[in-house]
Amino acid sequence: MSYLLLALVVLAGGLMAYVRFAPNEPAAWHVDPTAVTARGADNSFLAAPGGDVEPLHLALPPDQVAARLDTIAADWPRTRPIAGEGFHRTWITRTKWWGFPDFTSVRLVATEDGGTDVTLFARSRFGKSDLGVNRARGQEWLARLRS
């Protein structure tokens, strides 16, 4: 019985190490939310035309929205930028205990009225369900941009 328990502990430790240390290629995860066509509906959230919600429109120019977005992402736990610059960026957020990586890509588009449309795609790297964490993060980032 103790060998079985030891094997399970080693297996769990190996899985945890893989999840935490497997490389995340920025180019594979830095996507334009408006170009997303296929996604896992149970482990992602899309704010774009035809997505879960329509893009957020703000009456601020893109540079001001980008500055607010940088502050929101910097304040979000276990989150850091991995790709992009300017008005198209991607961040990685890791879960607290296991360190599962989730990615949030945002594109800001200037509109004719001087405002900005915010598109956002939050998704998991592993699994088919994320228990709603990507939806919650995406909605909260949009809500904070709105306020």
N, C-alpha and C positions, 0 to 999 in steps of 0.2 A: 504494500500500500504506500509506503514512503517513497518508493521509486516512482510510482505513478504521480504522486504529489510533486515530487521534484521535477519530473518531466513536464508537468503542466506549468509549473513556475518558470522553467527555462523557456518553454514555448511562448508563454505570455511575455516574458522579458524580451525574447527575440522579436516578437511582433511589435512590441512597443518601440524597440530600437529601430526597426525598419520604418515605422510610421514617422518617427521623429527625425531620422537621419537620411532617409531616401532623398535624393536630389530632386528639386523642383525646378524644371527648366523654365525660366521666365518667358521665353518665346511661346511655349506651349500654353501658358495660362494668361498671357496678356492679349486679351481679345477685345474687339469693339462690340459693346453690348447691342448695337443696332444690327450687327451682322450675325447674331446668334440664331441658328435655325433648329438645331437639335440639342436637347438638354434633358437631364433627369428632373422631372417635375417634383419629385419628392425630396430632392436635396439641393434645390436651387431656387433663386428668386430673380426675376427679370423685370426691370423697369425700362421698357422700350416699346415701340409700336408693336402691338400684338402680343406683348408679354403679360405678366401677372398684373401689372399696372402700367398705365401710360407714363411717358417721361414726365419728370417734374419740371414745370416752367417757373423760373424765378425772374423777377424784374431787376436783376443785377447783371453786370457784365461778367463774362467768363473768368477774368482774372480775379475778381472779388469772390466768386463762387469757389474757384480753385483754392484760394487762401483759406476760406472757411472749411472746405473739405479736408485740406491738409491738417487743420487743427482737430477736426473730428476724428480722423484716422489716427493721429498721433496720440490722442487721448483714449483710444479704444484699446482695451487690454490685449496684450500679446499680438499686436499688429505692427507690421513694418512694410514699407514699400519694397516691391521686388522688380517692377518694370515701369517704363514709360516716364513721361515728363510732361509738363505743361497741362494741356487739357485732356489728356488720355493717360490714365495711371492705373496700376494694379497693385493691390496690397495682399499680403498673406496674413491670415489670422490663425493662430493655433489654439486648439482646445486646451483647457487648463490641465487636465490630468494626463491624458494620453498624448496630447500634442498633435492631434489630427489636423492637417492643413486644410484651410478653406481659403478661397480666393475671391476678391472683390475687385472687379474692373469697372471703371467709371470713365465715360466720355462726356465732355461738356461741349455743347454746340451753341455758338452765337446765333441769336435770332434777329430778324429784321427790326423788331421793336427795341433792340438794344439789350435785351435780356439773354437768358441762357436756358437751354433745355438740358436737363441732367438725365443721362441714361446710365443704368447700373446693372451689373450682372454679378450676383453672389452665388458661389457654388462650392460643393465639396469635391475633394480629390478622390476620397475613398468612400465606398458604400453606396447604398441606394436610398438611405434615409438619414437625415441629419437632425431629426426631432425638431425641425423648424428653426434652427439657429441661423441659417442663411437668410431666410425670410425676415426673421426678427432683426438681424443686423442691417439688412438692406432697408427695411422700413424705418428703423431708428435713424440711420444716416440721413435718409431723405427728410424725416421729421426735423432733425437738427438743422439741416440746411434751410428748411422752411422757416424756422423760428428766428 
